[in-house]
Amino acid sequence: MIDALIIGAGPAGLSAAIACAKQGLSVRVVDEFYRAGGRLLGQLHQEPDGTWWNGIDEATRLDREARAAGVEIECGVSVYNVVPSPTGWIVSTTTGEIETPQLLIATGASETAVPVPGWTLPGTMSIGAAQVMTNVQRVRVGERGVVIGVNILSVAIARELQLAGIQIDRMILPPASTVTGNAGVPEDVMRSLLRVAHLAPSPIIRWGSQLMKSTWMQRLGVSLYPPQGFSMWNIPIQLRTAALEIVGTSQVEGVRIARITPDGQPVAGTEQIIPADFVCIAGGLSPLAELAAIAGCPFAYVPSLGGHVPIHNDQMQTSMPGLFVAGNITGVESAKVAMAQGTVAGLSMSYSRGALTDRELLENAIRQVSSVRQRATIQFHPDIVEGRALVGKLALAGSVNQS
């Protein structure tokens, strides 16, 4: 029997595996993708200091370090059931059952689907799929496309597609509905973008965002928002335009759009069809937590963390004996935060097994998570710190084991 099993070979899972292995534990990592790295494999962006974050390079580094430490990594393996046993956990995979006393679920996040009329046409894909096809598979998704959904993730990936030589005609909003929620309301979208306006390449946008602190100024800004939008990297971001329908016969041929009011309602007489051979739909990310639910882990719904998250303490322990979580399953944040959380989880698992005797090492790792979070230039959701604090309180109230 191995000492620890980790589900998910992304930034959190690999970092946890390295931390465990360095403390002498036997570790196995399983992942359903054909190579390790998780969402790191699709990431390529420029940091505010001018340096480039290359996710593939980071994934390669973590993979090599883990294997050098003796970690067994099995890719192309799916997990479909997790049940407790007298000695820990029994994990059912497509290659057989695995027994382990310590289990870490680091399954990351999934994209939220946003239905738009015509979205079943070939050539329509999620923004994350376009990122993987471009940066991992090296497949050109099209020549000229439209991104439906304006958020932190879609803006970053639109830039990545542009760097690959793909024309992004414009970024627009989805149609306002009960399903799309705030994503189809210009005022709400503007508020979310103001949180990352400091990263804009244009000094005018950065300066202008400083004037948009009050609610009435934001409403005024949306009312006066130009029809052609503002451009970032020559990509028009049109907050007062929505996609009404993706059109085409056997594949995407264009998008029917219309001007919208500040609350997201179409303006009569403004409809037109713009040509496109592909469409990316961006609905945001939410924790991929089904396995934790199957295991019986208690959950909490915390919007600032992206949705339902398993309750856990700052050591990444759940209330289930021997069950740990780390990365975006605990709340959607950056890969750097996930890596820091993974290290905490690995050290916490080692401490629980008696392999780690220096408690201060674990405490330092916990503090490092907060430090990385504070330095993060991008947060996918507002009030992330408050959301983390709420989960911590729930963990204490639920008597999550503090080893």
N, C-alpha and C positions, 0 to 999 in steps of 0.2 A: 504493500500500500504506500502511495506517495504521501508526503507530508502536506502538500497544498495543491489544489487544482484551481486554475484561473480560467474563467470563461471570458474570452475577448482578448485579442492580441493587438489592441490599440495602445495609445499612449499610456493609459492608466494600467492596463493589464501587463504590458511589458515592463513598466517601471516597478510594479509590485513584484513581478517575477524576479527581477534583478535584486531587489531589496531582500526578498526571501532567500534566494540562492546565496547571497553574500553572507547570510547568517547560518548557512549550512543546511538549509532545508532542501529536500528533494521536491522539485516543482515541475508541474506539467501545465502548459497553456494550450487551449483549444480555441479555434476560430473557424467560422464557416467560410470565410473568404480564402482564396487560394494563396495569399501571401500575408505576412504580418504587417501591421502598421495602422489598421483601422482608417479613420478619417484623415490621419496624417498623410496618407498616400495621395490625397487630392489637393493638399494645401500648398499654395505658392503665393506669397504676398510680401510686400515691402513694409518694413517696420518704420515708425515715425523717425527713427534715427538714420534711415537710409539703408540699413542692412536688409537682406532678404531672408525670409523664413521659408526654407525649403522642406516641406513635410516629408518628401521621399527620402531626403538625406537623413532627417531625424529618425524616420522609421528604420532605415538601414542601420543606423548607429545603435538604436535600442535593440534591434534584433541580434546584431553581432555581439553586443555586450551580454545579452541574456544567454545566448548559446555558449559563449565563452565561460560563463559562470556555471554552466551545467544544466541550464533550463531545457526541458524537452518541449518543443513547439510543434503542434500538429495543426496544420491548416486544412481546409476543406472538410472540416468536421462540424456537424450541426448538433446542438443540444436541444432535446425536446421534453425532458422531464428532470425535475430535481426533487428528491424526497429525503427527509431526515432518516438517519439510521442510529442504532445504539452507539456506534463509534464515530458518527459524524454525518456524512452525506453520501447518497448514491445518486450519481448523475448519469442519465441515459443519453447516449449519443448515437450517431449513425454508424459508429464503429464498435459499439458495445457499451457496457456499463463500467463506470469508474467509481471506486470507493475512495473517499478522502476524509480526513478529520477536519480539514480547513478548506473552505470554499469561498472564492472571491468571484462575484459577478461584476464584470466590467464591460457590459454590452453596449455602452455608449448611448447614442440618440438616433431617432429616426425622423425623417421629414414628415411634416404634416401635409396631408393632401388638401388642395383647394380646388374644388370642382369649378370648371368654367365651361360653358357650352362649347362643344367641339373638342374637348380635351382628349378624346379617344383617337383622334386622327394621328397617324404616323408622323413623327416629327415633333410631337409634343412630349415633353419630358420634365422631370423635376429639375430644379437648379442644381441639386446635388449630383444627379445623374450626369448632367452636362459637365460638371467639374471632374467626375471620375473618368468619363469618356475622354476628356481633353488632357488631363494631367497624368492619368494612370494608363489608360488604354491607347493614348495617342491617336484617337479617332476624331476627325473633324465632325462636329455636330451639324454643321451647315455653313452657309455663306452669310446670310443676313437673318437675324432673329430679333425677337421681342421678348423681354423679360416681364412677366406679369407677377407683381408683388415686389414692393420696395421695402427692404429691411437690411439689417447689417450684413447678413449672410449673402443676400442676393447682390448687393452692391460690390462686395469683395469678389464674388465669383464672376460677376460680369466683367470686372477688370481682368481677371485671369483669362477669360475667354478672349477678351480683346488682345491681350498680350500674345495669344496663340494665333493671331491674325484673323479672328472671326469678328464680323461687324455686328455690333449690338445697336440696332436701329433706335431703340428707346427702352426706357423702363417705365411701366405704367402700373396702375392699381387693378386688382380684381374687381368684379362687380360687387357692389354692396349687397350683402344678404346676411341672414342669420348664421350661415355657415362660415363666410369669410370674416364676419365680425369687424374688429377694428382695422383689419388689413385693407378694407375698402373705404375707409373714412379718411380723407386728406388731413384733417386736423390731428387725428391720432397718429398717423404715419409721420407727420412733420415732427411731432413731439418726440417720437422714437429716434428720428434721425438727428435731432438736435444734440442728443447725447454723444454722438460721434462726429459732430461737425468739426471738431478740432483736428480730425484726420484728413479733412478735405484738402485736395491739392491746390485749390484756389484760395488765395488770401482774402478775396472779397467774401467768399462764403464763410470762411472762418471768422472774419470780422463781423459780418452780418448776423451770424448766429449768436453773438454776444448780446445783441439788441433784442433777442427773442425770448427773454427769460419769463416775462409775464404772460398770462393766459390771453389777455386782450391783444397783445402784440402778436402772439401766435395766430390768433384768429384773423387779425388784419393781414398777416403775412400770407395765410392761405387764400384770403379773398383777393389779394393782389398778385398771387402767384402767376407768372406769365404762362400763356398757353404752350409755348415751346419748352417750358421747364428751365431748369438750371442744369448745366453740364458739368460732369466730373469725368476727367480723362476723355472729353469729347463724347461722353455718353449722356444724352438728354434724360434727365429724371423728371418725369411729368406727373406731379401729384394731383393735378386737376384733370387727368385723363384716365379712363377706365376701359378695360377690355370687356366688350359685350358678348363676343363670340369669336372662336377660332374657326376660320373658314377654309374650305378646300374640298375636293372630291375624294381622291384616294390618299392624299397627304396634305400637310399644312401648306397653304398657299397665301395666307394672310390673316389679319386680325381686324375684326370690326370694332372700332373704338368710338368713344364719344366723350365730349367734355362733361365734367361732373361738378356739382355744387360742393361747397365745403363739407357738407354732411354726406357726400357720396352719391347723390341722385343724378341721373343723366339729364343733360340739358337738351331739350328738344331742338331738332334741326342741326345738330353738330356731328351726327354720325358720319363716319367714312371708313373705308377699308384700306389698310396699309399693307403692302406686300411683305411677305416673310416666308422663308422656307423651313424655319424651326421656331418653336416657342418653348421657353423655360418658365415653369410655374414655381414660385417661391412661397411656401406656406410657413416657413420657420421650422424649428426643431423641437422635439419633445423627448423626454427620457424613454429609452427602450427598456422597460422594466417588467416585461411579462414573466421572465424566469423567476424574478424575486417574488412576484405574486404567486406563482405556482408553488414556490417554496414555503409560502405562508407568512411572508414578511408583512408587518403592518405598514400602511401607506398614509401619506398626507398629500392633499392637493395644495400646491404652493405655486401660484401663477408666476411669481418672480424667479422660480427655478425651472419653469417650462412646463409644469403640469404635475402629475402624480409622481411622487418620489418615495422610495422606501425609507422609513425612519431609521436614522443611524446617528451615532455620536461622532465626535471629532476624531476618533480613532478609526473611523470607517466601519465600526461594528454595528450590526443590527441586533434586534432582540432575540434572534434565533441563534442558539449556540453554534459557534464555528462558522457563521455566515457573515461575510463582509461584502461591502459594495464600494466602488470607486469610479470616478470619471463622470461622464454625462448622465449616467443612470441616476446619479444623485442630484442632478441639476445641470442645465446646459451652460457651460462656460468654455474657456479656451483650452486648447491642447496643453498649454503650459500648466494650467491649474490641474488638469487631469493627471499629468505626469507627477505633480507634487502630491496629489491625493493618492496615486498609486504607490508612491514610496511610503506614505503613511500606512496604507493598508498592508503592504508587505512587511513592514517593521512590526505592526500590530499583530499580524498573524504569527510572526516569529516570536514575539513576546509571549503570546498565548501558548505557544508550544514549548516555551522555556529555552528557546535558542538564543534569544536576545536578553542579555543580562543588564545592559546599560539603558536604563529607562530614559535617561536624558537624551539619547539619540532619537527616541521616538518623540519626545516632547519638542525637540528642535525641528523635526520634520513637520509636526503639526503647526508650529509657528511659521514654517516656510510656506505652507499653503496660504495662510493669510497674507504673507508678504507678497507672494506671486499674484494673488488676487488684487491687492492694492495697486500693484504696478501695471496691471492689465490695461492696455489701451482701448480694448473693445470689450463691452459686456453685452451679451445677447438679450438680457432682460434687465429692467430697472430694479432697484431695491434688492440686489442679490445678497447683500450682507444681512439685511433684515430677514430674508427668506432662510438663509443658513441659520440665523439665530433661532428662528421659529422651530426648525427641524431639531436643533439642539435641545430646545426646551421640551419638545415632545418626546425626545429620546430619554431625557431625564425623568419625565413624568411616567414613561412606560418602563422604566427601570432597565434600560439597555445596559448590559454589563459593562462596567468601567474596570477593565483589568489593570 
